[in-house]
Amino acid sequence: MLSQLRCLIQYQILENKKNQLVRGCEETPRRVSEIEKEFEHFEAEYLARKAEHELALKNRKSLEQTIADLENKIARSKSRMSEVKTNKEYQAILKEIEDTKKDIASKEDSALEQMEKIEALGRQVKDLEKDLAAQRQKLEENRQKLESESAQLKERLDYLEGLQQKVREKLEPELVKRSDFLFKKQAGIAVAAVENGVCQVCHLNIPPQKFIELQRDDAILQCPHCHRFLYWPGHEGYCVREEELEDL
């Protein structure tokens, strides 16, 4: 067994684990954003109902003021009745009073409608306030949970980087240089298994003679297509168990 190749396999396994953790860390902001948007949607509904309730209160107050002004108008009209000198003027004042009363009745109907609307909206706003408080608490709990998970992932990532550094120190400088290049250029995968003569990363056949050489385990070989380091899982020494990595 080639110890340097085994180190490369260990390095790759740790790199895979790191990449999984990195994706998990990158996922946290998206998940936080999702729960914040969900809360914002709920909050927007609450604010819309609240604004509608406040507008209804304002409209009702305006109607009440209009009714009061109309009632004052009737009082003024009645006070003028003693001053009129002709029947025509008297009838005109009576008609004015009658029209104003009709206007008041219409405004009172509108005020009643507003009152019913205010009561209904008031109940909705009250219920939404309770739900909003619960949603806000849920948001904070989820945010804290996600941030805690993210912190744990970062802690685990630091640990894996420490293990990877130990493996790196065992590698020959030239292999470190070549593997760093492959990690950068080949989507974070520098080592590939070969099964049935096929590279399991680029999925292309390697030359039969190269596969024979790989099985002989005489040298560290690279895929002629993707240039990744190759190993044959048929060699038991290259079947690295996860628990072994924890004891590096």
C-alpha positions as CSV (number, residue, x, y, z in Angstrom):
1,M,0.0,0.0,0.0
2,L,1.2,3.5,-0.8
3,S,1.0,5.6,2.4
4,Q,1.0,8.8,0.4
5,L,-2.0,7.7,-1.6
6,R,-3.8,6.7,1.6
7,C,-3.2,10.2,3.0
8,L,-4.6,11.7,-0.2
9,I,-7.8,9.6,0.2
10,Q,-8.0,10.7,3.8
11,Y,-7.5,14.3,2.7
12,Q,-10.3,13.9,0.1
13,I,-12.7,12.4,2.6
14,L,-12.1,15.3,5.0
15,E,-12.5,17.8,2.1
16,N,-15.9,16.2,1.3
17,K,-17.0,16.5,4.8
18,K,-15.9,20.1,4.9
19,N,-17.8,20.9,1.7
20,Q,-20.9,19.4,3.2
21,L,-20.5,21.6,6.3
22,V,-19.8,24.7,4.2
23,R,-23.0,24.1,2.3
24,G,-24.8,23.8,5.6
25,C,-23.3,27.1,6.8
26,E,-24.3,28.8,3.6
27,E,-27.8,27.4,3.9
28,T,-28.4,29.1,7.3
29,P,-28.8,32.7,5.9
30,R,-31.3,31.5,3.3
31,R,-33.3,29.6,5.9
32,V,-33.2,32.7,8.3
33,S,-34.4,34.8,5.3
34,E,-37.3,32.5,4.6
35,I,-38.6,32.6,8.2
36,E,-38.2,36.4,8.3
37,K,-40.1,36.7,5.1
38,E,-42.9,34.5,6.5
39,F,-43.0,36.7,9.6
40,E,-43.0,39.9,7.4
41,H,-45.9,38.6,5.4
42,F,-47.9,37.9,8.6
43,E,-46.9,41.3,10.0
44,A,-48.0,43.0,6.8
45,E,-51.4,41.4,7.1
46,Y,-51.7,42.6,10.7
47,L,-50.6,46.2,9.8
48,A,-53.1,46.2,6.9
49,R,-56.0,45.2,9.2
50,K,-54.8,47.7,11.8
51,A,-54.7,50.6,9.2
52,E,-58.1,49.6,8.0
53,H,-59.4,49.7,11.6
54,E,-57.9,53.1,12.2
55,L,-59.4,54.4,8.9
56,A,-62.8,53.1,9.9
57,L,-62.5,54.9,13.3
58,K,-61.5,58.1,11.5
59,N,-64.4,57.8,9.1
60,R,-66.9,57.3,11.9
61,K,-65.6,60.3,13.8
62,S,-65.9,62.4,10.6
63,L,-69.5,61.2,10.1
64,E,-70.3,62.0,13.7
65,Q,-68.9,65.5,13.2
66,T,-70.9,65.9,9.9
67,I,-74.1,64.8,11.7
68,A,-73.5,67.3,14.5
69,D,-73.0,70.0,11.9
70,L,-76.2,69.1,10.2
71,E,-78.1,69.1,13.5
72,N,-76.7,72.6,14.1
73,K,-77.9,73.5,10.7
74,I,-81.4,72.4,11.5
75,A,-81.3,74.4,14.7
76,R,-80.3,77.5,12.8
77,S,-83.0,76.9,10.2
78,K,-85.7,76.6,12.9
79,S,-84.5,79.8,14.5
80,R,-85.0,81.6,11.2
81,M,-88.6,80.5,10.9
82,S,-89.8,83.2,13.3
83,E,-88.1,85.8,11.1
84,V,-89.7,84.9,7.7
85,K,-92.3,87.2,6.3
86,T,-93.8,85.1,3.5
87,N,-95.3,81.6,3.2
88,K,-92.9,80.9,0.4
89,E,-89.9,81.5,2.6
90,Y,-91.4,79.5,5.4
91,Q,-92.0,76.5,3.0
92,A,-88.4,76.8,1.8
93,I,-87.1,76.6,5.3
94,L,-89.3,73.5,6.0
95,K,-87.9,71.8,2.8
96,E,-84.4,72.7,3.9
97,I,-85.0,71.1,7.3
98,E,-86.6,68.0,5.7
99,D,-83.6,67.6,3.3
100,T,-81.2,68.0,6.1
101,K,-83.0,65.4,8.2
102,K,-82.8,63.0,5.3
103,D,-79.1,63.7,5.0
104,I,-78.6,63.1,8.7
105,A,-80.5,59.7,8.4
106,S,-78.2,58.7,5.5
107,K,-75.1,59.7,7.5
108,E,-76.4,57.8,10.6
109,D,-76.8,54.7,8.5
110,S,-73.2,55.1,7.2
111,A,-72.1,55.6,10.8
112,L,-73.8,52.4,11.9
113,E,-72.1,50.5,9.1
114,Q,-68.8,52.0,10.2
115,M,-69.5,50.9,13.7
116,E,-70.1,47.3,12.7
117,K,-67.0,47.4,10.5
118,I,-65.0,48.8,13.4
119,E,-66.2,46.1,15.8
120,A,-65.3,43.3,13.2
121,L,-61.9,44.8,12.4
122,G,-61.2,45.4,16.1
123,R,-61.7,41.7,16.8
124,Q,-59.5,40.8,13.8
125,V,-56.8,43.2,15.0
126,K,-56.9,41.8,18.5
127,D,-56.6,38.2,17.3
128,L,-53.8,39.1,14.9
129,E,-51.9,40.9,17.6
130,K,-51.9,37.7,19.7
131,D,-50.9,35.7,16.6
132,L,-48.2,38.2,15.7
133,A,-46.7,37.9,19.2
134,A,-46.6,34.2,18.8
135,Q,-45.1,34.5,15.4
136,R,-42.4,36.9,16.6
137,Q,-41.5,34.5,19.4
138,K,-41.4,31.6,16.9
139,L,-39.2,33.7,14.6
140,E,-36.7,34.4,17.4
141,E,-36.6,30.8,18.5
142,N,-36.0,29.6,15.0
143,R,-33.4,32.2,14.4
144,Q,-31.6,31.3,17.5
145,K,-31.8,27.6,16.7
146,L,-30.4,28.2,13.2
147,E,-27.6,30.4,14.5
148,S,-26.7,27.8,17.1
149,E,-26.7,25.1,14.4
150,S,-24.5,27.3,12.2
151,A,-22.1,27.9,15.1
152,Q,-21.9,24.1,15.7
153,L,-21.2,23.6,12.0
154,K,-18.4,26.1,12.0
155,E,-16.9,24.5,15.1
156,R,-17.0,21.2,13.3
157,L,-15.5,22.7,10.2
158,D,-12.6,24.1,12.3
159,Y,-12.1,20.6,13.7
160,L,-12.0,19.0,10.3
161,E,-9.6,21.6,9.0
162,G,-7.3,20.7,12.0
163,L,-7.5,17.0,11.0
164,Q,-6.9,17.9,7.4
165,Q,-3.8,19.9,8.4
166,K,-2.4,16.8,10.1
167,V,-2.8,14.8,7.0
168,R,-1.4,17.6,4.9
169,E,1.8,17.6,7.0
170,K,2.3,13.9,6.1
171,L,2.1,14.5,2.4
172,E,5.1,15.2,0.2
173,P,5.3,18.9,-0.9
174,E,4.8,18.0,-4.6
175,L,1.6,16.0,-3.8
176,V,0.3,18.9,-1.7
177,K,0.9,21.3,-4.6
178,R,-0.8,19.0,-7.1
179,S,-3.7,18.2,-4.9
180,D,-4.3,21.9,-4.1
181,F,-4.4,22.6,-7.8
182,L,-6.9,19.8,-8.4
183,F,-9.1,20.9,-5.5
184,K,-9.3,24.3,-7.0
185,K,-9.8,23.3,-10.6
186,Q,-11.8,20.2,-10.2
187,A,-14.8,21.3,-8.0
188,G,-13.1,20.2,-4.8
189,I,-12.4,16.6,-5.9
190,A,-8.8,15.7,-6.3
191,V,-9.1,11.9,-5.6
192,A,-11.3,9.4,-7.5
193,A,-12.0,5.7,-7.1
194,V,-11.7,3.4,-10.1
195,E,-14.2,0.6,-10.5
196,N,-14.4,-1.8,-13.4
197,G,-11.8,0.3,-15.2
198,V,-13.9,3.5,-14.9
199,C,-13.1,6.7,-13.1
200,Q,-16.0,7.2,-10.7
201,V,-15.8,11.0,-11.0
202,C,-15.4,11.8,-14.7
203,H,-17.0,8.4,-15.6
204,L,-14.5,7.7,-18.4
205,N,-12.6,4.5,-19.0
206,I,-9.0,4.5,-18.1
207,P,-6.6,2.5,-20.3
208,P,-6.5,-1.2,-19.4
209,Q,-2.8,-1.2,-18.8
210,K,-3.2,1.8,-16.4
211,F,-5.9,-0.1,-14.5
212,I,-3.6,-3.1,-14.1
213,E,-0.9,-0.8,-12.8
214,L,-3.4,0.7,-10.4
215,Q,-4.3,-2.7,-9.1
216,R,-0.6,-3.5,-8.6
217,D,-0.3,-0.5,-6.3
218,D,3.2,0.3,-7.4
219,A,2.8,4.1,-7.9
220,I,0.4,7.0,-7.5
221,L,-1.5,7.4,-10.8
222,Q,-3.7,10.1,-12.2
223,C,-6.8,9.8,-14.5
224,P,-5.7,10.5,-18.1
225,H,-9.0,12.5,-18.6
226,C,-9.7,14.5,-15.4
227,H,-6.2,14.2,-13.9
228,R,-7.4,13.3,-10.5
229,F,-5.4,10.9,-8.3
230,L,-6.7,7.4,-8.7
231,Y,-7.1,4.5,-6.3
232,W,-8.7,1.1,-6.5
233,P,-11.1,0.3,-3.7
234,G,-10.2,-3.4,-4.1
235,H,-7.1,-2.7,-2.0
236,E,-8.4,-3.0,1.5
237,G,-5.8,-0.5,2.8
238,Y,-7.6,2.3,0.9
239,C,-11.0,1.7,2.5
240,V,-10.7,4.5,5.1
241,R,-13.2,4.4,7.9
242,E,-14.6,7.6,9.4
243,E,-13.6,6.7,12.9
244,E,-10.0,6.4,11.8
245,L,-10.0,10.1,10.8
246,E,-11.0,11.2,14.3
247,D,-7.9,9.6,15.7
248,L,-5.4,11.2,13.3
